[in-house]
Amino acid sequence: MHVIVVGCGRVGSALAGTLSEAGHSVAVIDRRPEAFGRIPPSFTGTTHVGIGFDRDLLRVAGVENAEALASVTSGDNSNILIARVARETFSVPRVVARIYDPRRAAIYQRLGIPTVATVAWTTERVLRRLVPDDQGVEWVDPSAKVCLVERIVPPAWAGHRVVELNDEGSMHVAAIQRLGVTQLPKADMVLQEGDVVYLTASGDALDRIDARMAGPVKVGGH
């Protein structure tokens, strides 16, 4: 898929290199041409000098065909503006913005833009939001019998109760993040598209988690 990374600092350059190595088409935007020197030599994408919310520049970078965009500049306001332009003007399906002030993250989440605060920021966590097929594991116990995974609730599960996502003896919803706030689930809580769920799962159930997250089994289905 085609991904645009706005901001070529330590995180942006790492994202660009990792996505390129994974075979994705990548365009990087930064207002400082010298910033592109951070990108790994193996990078096969394109670089563009300019401001990330410049619509004409975004078009040159391929935003009209982009499936994901990460705004990782050094400013919260710029990142949110870029993310909103990508989402609202160009309808980019997956957009994530880096936020330095975690207190503002919940506000931006209400705009429908996934955010990651600096304290929680790693390249891996952003990649999960850009490339949903590349799902990671948060934690595994020493015996590898129990693990904790993070998943984003897809449209198919919206409107269903949290308890329906549980699979007795296999996986259980331990916590839910909604609008930037993480909470323990209640029995009558209803899932919303874009919620982030933290699932505890048995080690041998990892290969079944994503199949279950694809949607609830319909009555009479297999």
PyMOL commands that set and color helices and strands:
alter all, ss='L'
color gray80, all
select helices_A, chain A and resi 10-21+33-38+55-60+63-65+76-89+102-109+118-120+123-130+155-157+162-165+203-213
alter helices_A, ss='H'
color red, helices_A
select strands_A, chain A and resi 2-6+25-30+46-49+68-71+94-99+115-117+137-140+146-152+171-178+181-183+196-202
alter strands_A, ss='S'
color yellow, strands_A
deselect
rebuild
show_as cartoon
